[in-house]
Amino acid sequence: GLLGCTQTGGRKACRYVAGASELASVKDREDFERIANTIFDPVGGWARKDTEPVASITAMLGIGGGYERLKGDDASTSTTSSGLFAPIGIEYSVPTDAGFISKAALGFSLVDLGGMLTYSKEEGIGTSEVKAEANSSFRAIASPGVYGAIGFHDSPFRLGISYMYAPALRQSEDDLGNSRDLRATRIIGFLAFDLTLLGF
């Protein structure tokens, strides 16, 4: 099983392969939390952040929405967007003593895997129109930025706000069907699940 594998082998690859097979047979919430915690961080992952400062490589999975400033070579526009929020980055969290808020984190994002599944309000930009869907290429996931988040007692869920720069998140299209990439500056509020990949 997964726990025996990690105790005897102690190898990350063993955790991930065995964990994937056990996730397929999850029967209840307790099973899911036990296996997820072992796969992503064998000493508790997000739960550690309730009681001690933790530097970590962390992913999040949730929903987000907010403001976007889009810029092309010769024009710019502002719009709103929403969709999947799934960044991966490096963060530092500390426990707090604020009632149901038990932890706070500040982090730096590198990519947002949810970027390709975000949608913006269609707006004109110069003589072109911004496409509502995100750029379909993997360039859309590059999203360096910063974020802050608060977490809740005995829960992996967190609320936060992020400021990201995505150099090729969206595209505009003119009347002739010509497309070009647009740079996006994003301020996004989010509700997400904390997936601590590696804690230090």
Order of alpha helices (4+ residues) and beta strands (2+ residues): alpha-alpha-alpha-beta-beta-beta-beta-beta-beta-beta-beta-beta-beta
